[in-house]
Amino acid sequence: MTTPSDRRRILRRWDGSGLSARDFAPVAGVSASTLYAWRRRERRPAPAFVELAAPSEAASPATPIEVALPRGLAVRVAPGFDPDTLRRVVDALVA
């Protein structure tokens, strides 16, 4: 299985090679359709963070929140979380 950084490295090599996906794919050890899929994924805009309103008074202050991400992923966050840490986790999951 390739990591996101591996995929980006392979895509940069493909872009610089001047080869078609069909010709470059065997060099990279993947199929042409895989190259196209990776390129589509890389071109997708990154999810934006939105400011959330305070929870309703019906919600307990100890109620966690759930962040839904693409591809059916979800992150449950406990109250008092660090927003910068959450941002790094989400970036890693959607990469």
N, C-alpha and C positions, 0 to 999 in steps of 0.2 A: 504494500500500500504506500502511496506517495504522500508526503506531507505537503501542506500549502506552500511552503518555501520551495520544495522540490518542483511542484507544478509551475510556480512562477519562474523558476530558473529555466525549466524546459521550454516554457513559452517564450522567454527572452531569446533563448538559443534558436528557436524556430523562427521568430521574427527576424533575427539577424542572419539567418541562413539563406534567405531568398528562395527556399524550397517550398513546394506545395505541401499541404498536410499529408497527402498520400506518399510523397517522397521522403518527408522528414520522419514520419511516424515509426518506420522500422529502426531508424537511427536512435530514436528515443525509447524504443521498446514498448510503444503503446500503439493503439489504433488511431487512424485519422479522425474517427468520430470522437474519440477521447480528447484529442487535441482541441477540436471544435467546442466540445462541452466545457473543457477547462477555460477556454478563451471567453466563452459566453459568461461563465460564472465570474471571471475576473472583471468583466466589463459591467456587471450589475452594480448599481449604486449601493454604497454602504448604507445600512439602516441608520436612520437618524434617531437621535435621542429626543424625547419630548419631555417637557416639564409636566409633572403630574400634580394634580391638586391634592391637598391633604385628604386623608381618608375620611369617610363620613363618620359622624358621631356614633353610628351603629357599629362601626368596626372597632375592635379592641386595639389599643396601641401596640399589642403584641402580635397582631395579625400580620403574617408575612405577605408580601406581594409576589405575583408571578409575572414574569416577562416572557411573552410568547415570541419566538424567533422563527425565521424561515426553516423549512424542511422539518417542521413539527417539533423543533427543539423548544424547551422551556427552561427558565431559570427561576427558582424560588429564592426570594431574598428576605432575610430576617430584618426586623426593624433595627435601625441604627447602622445599616450597611454603609460602607464607604463608596460613594459614587464613582470615584476613579478606578477602584478595583472592579466594580461591576462593569464599567466601560471596557476595561482590558479583557475581562472574561467574555463578554459579548463579542468583542472584536476577534478573539481567538476562536470562538465557536462558529462564527459566520465566515471565517476565512476559508 
